[in-house]
Amino acid sequence: MIMRFYLLATLLLLSSAGWSQLFQPGRLITHAGDTLNGLVAVQSDNTFAYKPRKKGPRSLYHTRELSGYQIGEEDFEEYEVEVIRKNFPEKVKSYLRVVEDGPLRLLEYRGPNIYGKEHVNYYLHNGYDAPYRVNRNPGNFKRTLKSYFAEVPALAEKIKQKEYQYGNLIEIVQEYNAWYIEREKDTPSEPADGNNEAPN
């Protein structure tokens, strides 16, 4: 149900842009680990068509075969995330749109709430922990994200002072990623001989 809702939303978006049933540059990523680059078209709320090239053969892929996909500039990846519907947390598996990429990523979930209307959540993902749901309540947002970004005092202070709020998630992630990349530049590389013992 969740997967179909997100793919249907993608289909409606493409239809409104005049792209429905048209092949666009993109890729499909299978659960087997294969990345199929070429041309992709949304066929229905649970099926993609794929061609390796413009005049190549067409193949169909069901969403249950895929861990992610890209159409044009939009990337979607499969995750299990916690969503809140009517104040109750629930774990769901769905495709999340990659809003901002980098060392820390901002992901967007869209799915039906308990009333069947669209429900949107945003998540922070560092590449190895489970995606972290951002709380949209202003008080909880400030408290939780100030703690989440505690290692970057300037960023945490902006959140504390409400200079950055829920509507500034892209700017927050961009600022963190800029800080992270600069920190990595200043971090000494590991010894080439593999001696990683801590100093006495």
Disulfide bonds with the S-S distance in Angstrom:
none
